[in-house]
């Protein structure tokens, strides 16, 4: 069993990671779009709930990008 570190010997927190959130959201939307295309090719062999799940994923990505643009997070250069 490990002991907790002695007071005053804690290391400082690492700096936050820089992440291009727009790229992450776009990648997720692309994956939802790919899944939607696959489901549309499968046709009636799959439950329509999966198709709507893909549509909602794409719509939520668009809403997320709109919110990021509204907040001024898009277009910033680091």
ROKOL-650507 format. One record per atom (N, C-alpha, C): x, y, z; residue in three letters. Coordinates in steps of 0.02 Angstrom, whole numbers, padded with zeros to 5 digits, always signed. Each point is the difference from the previous one (the first is absolute). Layout:
XYZALA
...
This chain:
+00042-00058+00000UNK
-00042+00058+00000UNK
+00045+00062+00000UNK
-00015+00047-00043UNK
+00043+00058-00006UNK
-00021+00054+00049UNK
+00049+00038+00022UNK
-00014+00054+00046UNK
-00014+00064-00039UNK
-00041+00043+00028UNK
-00011+00065-00033UNK
+00064+00042+00007UNK
+00013+00044-00048UNK
+00061+00040+00004UNK
-00003+00048+00060UNK
+00059+00015+00026UNK
+00005+00045+00057UNK
-00022+00070-00022UNK
-00030+00038+00045UNK
-00021+00068-00017UNK
+00059+00042-00023UNK
-00011+00039-00052UNK
+00053+00042-00026UNK
+00044-00034-00052UNK
-00010-00065-00012UNK
+00042-00035-00049UNK
-00039-00015-00064UNK
-00057+00031-00008UNK
-00040-00012-00061UNK
+00032+00034-00060UNK
-00003-00033-00055UNK
+00025+00028-00063UNK
-00051+00049-00028UNK
+00022+00051-00036UNK
-00049+00046-00030UNK
-00039-00035-00056UNK
-00060+00024-00011UNK
-00043-00030-00051UNK
+00031+00013-00069UNK
-00006-00048-00046UNK
+00027+00012-00067UNK
-00042+00052-00036UNK
+00030+00032-00050UNK
-00039+00050-00037UNK
-00056-00033-00040UNK
-00054+00036-00013UNK
-00056-00031-00037UNK
+00022-00015-00072UNK
-00030-00052-00027UNK
+00014-00019-00069UNK
-00035+00048-00048UNK
+00033+00014-00054UNK
-00032+00041-00052UNK
-00032-00048-00051UNK
-00066+00006-00006UNK
-00038-00045-00044UNK
-00040+00042-00048UNK
+00002-00018-00063UNK
-00042+00033-00050UNK
-00069-00031+00003UNK
-00044+00029+00040UNK
-00065-00030+00012UNK
-00042-00003-00063UNK
+00008+00048-00045UNK
-00039-00001-00062UNK
+00019-00062-00041UNK
+00063-00016-00001UNK
+00022-00060-00038UNK
-00028-00063+00031UNK
-00004-00002+00067UNK
-00027-00059+00034UNK
-00075-00007-00016UNK
-00036+00056+00003UNK
-00072-00002-00015UNK
-00012-00020-00073UNK
+00040+00027-00045UNK
-00008-00018-00071UNK
+00017-00073-00013UNK
+00049-00026+00035UNK
+00016-00072-00008UNK
-00057-00043+00026UNK
-00030+00020+00056UNK
-00057-00037+00025UNK
-00059+00003-00047UNK
-00013+00059-00029UNK
-00055+00007-00048UNK
+00013-00042-00062UNK
+00062-00004-00021UNK
+00017-00041-00059UNK
-00013-00074+00015UNK
+00016-00021+00061UNK
-00013-00070+00018UNK
-00075-00014+00003UNK
-00039+00047+00027UNK
-00073-00009+00000UNK
-00027-00002-00072UNK
+00027+00042-00043UNK
-00023+00001-00070UNK
+00018-00066-00034UNK
+00059-00026+00013UNK
+00019-00064-00029UNK
-00046-00056+00025UNK
-00015+00001+00064UNK
-00047-00050+00027UNK
-00069+00007-00031UNK
-00021+00062-00012UNK
-00065+00011-00032UNK
-00002-00029-00070UNK
+00053+00010-00038UNK
+00003-00027-00068UNK
-00003-00076+00002UNK
+00037-00030+00046UNK
-00002-00074+00005UNK
-00070-00024+00017UNK
-00033+00034+00046UNK
-00068-00020+00020UNK
-00049+00010-00057UNK
+00009+00053-00039UNK
-00045+00010-00057UNK
+00009-00054-00053UNK
+00062-00024-00008UNK
+00011-00055-00047UNK
-00031-00065+00025UNK
-00001-00009+00066UNK
-00029-00061+00028UNK
-00076+00000-00005UNK
-00029+00058-00004UNK
-00072+00005-00011UNK
-00042-00025+00058UNK
-00048-00044-00015UNK
-00048-00024+00050UNK
+00029-00054+00045UNK
+00062-00019-00009UNK
+00030-00052+00042UNK
+00019+00025+00069UNK
-00001+00066+00010UNK
+00018+00028+00065UNK
-00058+00041+00027UNK
+00000+00008+00065UNK
-00052+00040+00033UNK
+00010+00074-00018UNK
-00054+00035-00012UNK
+00003+00071-00019UNK
+00026+00044+00056UNK
-00002-00025+00061UNK
+00026+00039+00057UNK
+00075+00014-00010UNK
+00036-00048-00030UNK
+00071+00011-00013UNK
+00011+00055-00052UNK
-00044+00002-00050UNK
+00005+00053-00051UNK
-00011+00068+00032UNK
-00051+00005+00042UNK
-00014+00064+00033UNK
+00055+00018+00049UNK
+00032-00049+00030UNK
+00056+00014+00045UNK
+00057+00033-00038UNK
+00013-00024-00060UNK
+00052+00030-00042UNK
-00018+00071-00020UNK
-00063+00010-00018UNK
-00023+00067-00020UNK
+00008+00049+00059UNK
-00020-00023+00060UNK
+00005+00043+00059UNK
+00073+00015+00016UNK
+00044-00049-00010UNK
+00072+00012+00011UNK
+00027+00054-00045UNK
-00021-00001-00063UNK
+00022+00051-00048UNK
-00029+00068+00018UNK
-00064+00002+00019UNK
-00031+00063+00019UNK
+00033+00029+00063UNK
+00014-00042+00049UNK
+00033+00025+00061UNK
+00070+00026-00015UNK
+00035-00031-00047UNK
+00066+00026-00019UNK
-00008+00070-00031UNK
-00050+00009-00042UNK
-00012+00065-00031UNK
-00018+00052+00054UNK
-00041-00020+00048UNK
-00017+00046+00055UNK
+00063+00017+00040UNK
+00041-00049+00013UNK
+00062+00011+00037UNK
+00046+00049-00036UNK
+00006-00008-00065UNK
+00042+00047-00039UNK
-00030+00070+00000UNK
-00067+00004-00003UNK
-00032+00066+00003UNK
+00012+00034+00067UNK
-00004-00038+00054UNK
+00013+00028+00066UNK
+00072+00022+00006UNK
+00047-00040-00025UNK
+00070+00019+00002UNK
+00012+00064-00041UNK
-00033+00006-00056UNK
+00007+00061-00040UNK
-00030+00060+00037UNK
-00058-00010+00031UNK
-00033+00054+00037UNK
+00043+00023+00059UNK
+00034-00047+00032UNK
+00043+00017+00057UNK
+00067+00028-00022UNK
+00014-00002-00065UNK
+00063+00027-00025UNK
+00057-00049+00004UNK
-00014-00064+00008UNK
+00054-00049+00004UNK
+00025-00021-00069UNK
-00041+00009-00051UNK
+00022-00018-00067UNK
+00035+00060-00032UNK
+00049-00014-00039UNK
+00035+00054-00035UNK
+00059+00029+00039UNK
+00008-00020+00063UNK
+00057+00022+00039UNK
+00063-00035-00025UNK
+00053+00036-00005UNK
+00064-00029-00019UNK
+00043-00004+00063UNK
+00030-00057+00011UNK
+00041-00008+00061UNK
+00072+00013-00016UNK
